[in-house]
Amino acid sequence: MNVLDVKDTLEPLGIAVGALLILVGVGTLVGQPWATSNSAGATVLQLLGVLVLFVLGAGLAWLSYDA
């Protein structure tokens, strides 16, 4: 079986974009957005944005993956 044989030609793209979204979320957390913000509200919104990135990335990768 060839590893590159996929039924859906957009499957690898969906998985790659999902992984990229997760990596962007990790990079944002590593950058510690709460350390540079003076507002608690802004920090909460940034952390909610990171959570949304994780959910979207994982959801897209899961939907794209054809088991």
One Martini backbone bead per residue (centre of mass of N, CA, C, O) as a GRO file, in nm:
protein
   67
    1MET     BB    1   0.095   0.037   0.024
    2ASN     BB    2   0.051   0.364  -0.041
    3VAL     BB    3   0.083   0.653   0.139
    4LEU     BB    4  -0.019   0.861  -0.101
    5ASP     BB    5  -0.290   0.721  -0.095
    6VAL     BB    6  -0.584   0.911  -0.153
    7LYS     BB    7  -0.912   0.989  -0.185
    8ASP     BB    8  -0.857   1.276  -0.081
    9THR     BB    9  -0.680   1.553  -0.193
   10LEU     BB   10  -0.743   1.742   0.082
   11GLU     BB   11  -0.644   1.590   0.333
   12PRO     BB   12  -0.349   1.694   0.378
   13LEU     BB   13  -0.428   1.993   0.397
   14GLY     BB   14  -0.615   1.976   0.646
   15ILE     BB   15  -0.402   1.860   0.837
   16ALA     BB   16  -0.189   2.085   0.804
   17VAL     BB   17  -0.367   2.324   0.895
   18GLY     BB   18  -0.439   2.210   1.171
   19ALA     BB   19  -0.145   2.195   1.272
   20LEU     BB   20  -0.084   2.496   1.234
   21LEU     BB   21  -0.293   2.603   1.436
   22ILE     BB   22  -0.170   2.463   1.680
   23LEU     BB   23   0.113   2.596   1.656
   24VAL     BB   24   0.013   2.886   1.692
   25GLY     BB   25  -0.102   2.841   1.975
   26VAL     BB   26   0.164   2.758   2.105
   27GLY     BB   27   0.322   3.015   2.031
   28THR     BB   28   0.140   3.205   2.192
   29LEU     BB   29   0.187   3.077   2.470
   30VAL     BB   30   0.499   3.105   2.469
   31GLY     BB   31   0.474   3.431   2.442
   32GLN     BB   32   0.310   3.544   2.669
   33PRO     BB   33   0.049   3.759   2.659
   34TRP     BB   34   0.021   3.835   2.975
   35ALA     BB   35   0.302   3.997   3.005
   36THR     BB   36   0.210   4.259   2.801
   37SER     BB   37  -0.057   4.307   2.944
   38ASN     BB   38  -0.269   4.547   3.120
   39SER     BB   39  -0.526   4.373   3.057
   40ALA     BB   40  -0.747   4.134   3.153
   41GLY     BB   41  -0.936   4.126   2.907
   42ALA     BB   42  -0.717   4.083   2.690
   43THR     BB   43  -0.609   3.820   2.803
   44VAL     BB   44  -0.869   3.657   2.782
   45LEU     BB   45  -0.902   3.690   2.473
   46GLN     BB   46  -0.635   3.556   2.395
   47LEU     BB   47  -0.693   3.280   2.532
   48LEU     BB   48  -0.949   3.226   2.368
   49GLY     BB   49  -0.808   3.227   2.094
   50VAL     BB   50  -0.629   2.983   2.151
   51LEU     BB   51  -0.858   2.785   2.200
   52VAL     BB   52  -0.983   2.815   1.918
   53LEU     BB   53  -0.736   2.714   1.764
   54PHE     BB   54  -0.734   2.431   1.882
   55VAL     BB   55  -1.018   2.348   1.795
   56LEU     BB   56  -0.992   2.402   1.491
   57GLY     BB   57  -0.743   2.229   1.435
   58ALA     BB   58  -0.852   1.959   1.544
   59GLY     BB   59  -1.112   1.954   1.377
   60LEU     BB   60  -0.986   1.964   1.094
   61ALA     BB   61  -0.804   1.715   1.120
   62TRP     BB   62  -1.034   1.516   1.191
   63LEU     BB   63  -1.211   1.567   0.935
   64SER     BB   64  -0.980   1.501   0.723
   65TYR     BB   65  -0.946   1.233   0.842
   66ASP     BB   66  -0.926   0.906   0.683
   67ALA     BB   67  -0.965   0.584   0.820
   0.00000   0.00000   0.00000
